[in-house]
């Protein structure tokens, strides 16, 4: 039987933020993975795609790759989507010309 250590299990359960492109498009109706966000914990600025995504739970958790603080949480229910971004100092959204 194949045995995995804690680091191998962690790696197997994580994705990068690109895996959430469809979820972001559903919520925001625009491509969001290239949108920059600043971690409220350490100040790191990077595209949402660079956050570490944990998707094998009742919700989605995205963590800063530098300090591992939770930056974004997303939970989808049959009737609503809940987005908690209090771990982000900001997320910059693309804006189309009027």
VOPAGU-2260 file (C-alpha; in pm, 1 decimal, decimal comma):
REM VOPAGU-2260
SITE   aa  ch    i         X         Y         Z
SITE  UNK   A    0       0,0       0,0       0,0
SITE  UNK   A    1     129,0     346,4     -92,2
SITE  UNK   A    2     184,5     570,8     209,0
SITE  UNK   A    3     199,7     948,9     179,9
SITE  UNK   A    4     355,5    1190,1     425,7
SITE  UNK   A    5     178,1    1510,0     535,2
SITE  UNK   A    6     350,5    1724,8     269,6
SITE  UNK   A    7     249,0    1485,9      -9,7
SITE  UNK   A    8    -110,6    1482,4     112,7
SITE  UNK   A    9    -113,1    1862,4     131,7
SITE  UNK   A   10      22,7    1888,6    -223,7
SITE  UNK   A   11    -234,2    1640,2    -354,7
SITE  UNK   A   12    -521,4    1841,3    -205,0
SITE  UNK   A   13    -416,9    2185,8    -329,2
SITE  UNK   A   14    -458,7    2363,6    -659,7
SITE  UNK   A   15    -370,5    2710,8    -776,1
SITE  UNK   A   16    -631,7    2981,0    -820,3
SITE  UNK   A   17    -665,4    2906,0   -1191,8
SITE  UNK   A   18    -876,4    2605,2   -1093,2
SITE  UNK   A   19   -1144,4    2851,0    -979,7
SITE  UNK   A   20   -1181,6    3039,1   -1309,2
SITE  UNK   A   21   -1530,6    2897,0   -1366,7
SITE  UNK   A   22   -1646,2    2974,8   -1013,6
SITE  UNK   A   23   -1521,6    3334,9   -1041,3
SITE  UNK   A   24   -1688,1    3378,8   -1380,6
SITE  UNK   A   25   -2014,6    3249,1   -1236,0
SITE  UNK   A   26   -1997,2    3494,0    -943,9
SITE  UNK   A   27   -1856,7    3802,5   -1117,9
SITE  UNK   A   28   -1944,8    3742,7   -1487,3
SITE  UNK   A   29   -1587,9    3834,8   -1586,6
SITE  UNK   A   30   -1248,5    3665,7   -1588,9
SITE  UNK   A   31   -1106,8    3717,5   -1238,4
SITE  UNK   A   32    -800,9    3492,9   -1211,6
SITE  UNK   A   33    -571,5    3771,0   -1339,7
SITE  UNK   A   34    -716,2    4025,2   -1094,0
SITE  UNK   A   35    -466,1    4131,7    -830,0
SITE  UNK   A   36    -542,5    4097,9    -460,4
SITE  UNK   A   37    -344,0    4206,0    -157,5
SITE  UNK   A   38    -316,7    3973,3     141,5
SITE  UNK   A   39    -432,8    4156,8     453,8
SITE  UNK   A   40    -188,8    3949,9     660,4
SITE  UNK   A   41     148,8    3999,6     495,4
SITE  UNK   A   42      78,8    4257,2     223,6
SITE  UNK   A   43     169,3    4028,2     -66,9
SITE  UNK   A   44      10,5    4137,9    -394,4
SITE  UNK   A   45     -55,8    3879,6    -663,1
SITE  UNK   A   46    -315,5    3757,7    -907,2
SITE  UNK   A   47    -600,5    3551,3    -764,3
SITE  UNK   A   48    -462,7    3266,4    -975,5
SITE  UNK   A   49    -150,4    3260,3    -756,5
SITE  UNK   A   50    -340,7    3188,1    -434,6
SITE  UNK   A   51    -334,8    2831,1    -307,1
SITE  UNK   A   52    -682,3    2679,3    -347,2
SITE  UNK   A   53    -831,6    2404,4    -133,9
SITE  UNK   A   54   -1141,8    2273,7    -309,9
SITE  UNK   A   55   -1216,8    1936,8    -148,5
SITE  UNK   A   56   -1444,6    2052,9     127,7
SITE  UNK   A   57   -1795,0    2190,2     160,1
SITE  UNK   A   58   -1650,9    2522,3      42,0
SITE  UNK   A   59   -1342,2    2664,3    -127,3
SITE  UNK   A   60   -1057,7    2819,6      69,3
SITE  UNK   A   61    -786,3    3027,3     -98,7
SITE  UNK   A   62    -469,9    3098,6     100,2
SITE  UNK   A   63    -177,7    3333,5      52,1
SITE  UNK   A   64     123,7    3136,5     -76,7
SITE  UNK   A   65     358,9    3349,6     137,0
SITE  UNK   A   66     198,0    3356,7     484,9
SITE  UNK   A   67     -76,2    3091,9     438,0
SITE  UNK   A   68    -348,7    3325,5     569,7
SITE  UNK   A   69    -698,3    3261,2     435,5
SITE  UNK   A   70    -765,1    3533,7     176,8
SITE  UNK   A   71   -1094,0    3419,0      18,7
SITE  UNK   A   72   -1363,7    3169,4     114,4
SITE  UNK   A   73   -1644,4    3066,2    -121,8
SITE  UNK   A   74   -1940,3    2847,5     -31,2
SITE  UNK   A   75   -2208,6    2759,9    -284,1
SITE  UNK   A   76   -2547,0    2632,0    -170,9
SITE  UNK   A   77   -2846,8    2543,1    -384,5
SITE  UNK   A   78   -2990,8    2892,2    -329,3
SITE  UNK   A   79   -2691,4    3126,3    -285,9
SITE  UNK   A   80   -2317,6    3183,8    -313,7
SITE  UNK   A   81   -2131,4    3318,3     -11,2
SITE  UNK   A   82   -1803,8    3502,9     -65,3
SITE  UNK   A   83   -1584,6    3602,6     229,3
SITE  UNK   A   84   -1281,4    3806,7     124,9
SITE  UNK   A   85   -1193,8    3962,3     460,7
SITE  UNK   A   86    -844,3    3816,3     429,1
SITE  UNK   A   87    -783,5    4047,5     132,3
SITE  UNK   A   88    -692,8    4413,0     182,8
SITE  UNK   A   89    -833,8    4456,5    -167,9
SITE  UNK   A   90    -921,5    4274,1    -489,2
SITE  UNK   A   91    -898,3    4485,9    -803,2
SITE  UNK   A   92   -1177,3    4411,5   -1053,4
SITE  UNK   A   93   -1142,7    4467,6   -1426,6
SITE  UNK   A   94   -1364,9    4742,8   -1561,0
SITE  UNK   A   95   -1491,8    4767,9   -1914,7
SITE  UNK   A   96   -1520,3    5102,9   -2090,0
SITE  UNK   A   97   -1869,7    5257,3   -2084,6
